[in-house]
């Protein structure tokens, strides 16, 4: 039913929420990436980087740099 309603699985929605939290933390804090990964719900920085890059098309560090320049 979840997939029928939102068009994605529960797993995909959880991942989306984790990436959105990570994006907020990357922009709003200067926390190290391993802290951002943990606070956003990822099990380790490697998983965080892999999932973030797949979702956003760039690394967490590149995302932070792009938003710091604004």
N, C-alpha and C positions, 0 to 999 in steps of 0.2 A: 504493500500500500504506500509506503514511503516513496518508493521509486515512481509509482504511478502519479503521485501527487506533485513531487518536486522534480521529477525527471532525473534523479541521481540516487545512488545508494546511500544508506546511512554512513557507510565508511567514507564515501566521497564527501559527504556533508561535514563529517568530523574533520577530515583533512582540510577542507575549505576553511572551516572555522579556525583551525590551527594556523593556517597560512595568514589569514586576516589578522589574527592576534599578533603574529610575528611581524607583519608589516607595520602595525601600530607601534610595537615596541622598537622596531628598527628606526622609525622616524622620530618617536617621542623620547627615546632614551639613548644613552651612550653605553649601555651595558655591553659587555663582550658577547660575541655571537653564541658562545656556549651557554651563557645565562639566558639570552633571548630564546634559544632552542628549548631549554628546560621550562622556562616560564610559559612558552607557547604550547607546550604539551608534547614535544618531540622527545624520543628516548635518548638521542645523542646528536651531537652536532653534524655528523655525517648524514644521518637520516634527514635532519632539518635541511641541510644544503641540497640534497638530492630532491626532496619533495618540493622545496621552494623553487628551485630552478625549473623543475618540470611544470609547476603551476604558473610561474611568472616569466619564464624565459630568460632569467638572469640570476646571478648568485645573490644571496642576502647582502653581501658586502657591496656589490654593484648597486643594488636597490637602495641601500643606505646612502651611498655616495651621491646618487642621482637626486635624492630627496634632501640631502644636506645642502646642495648647491642652490636650492630655491630660496 
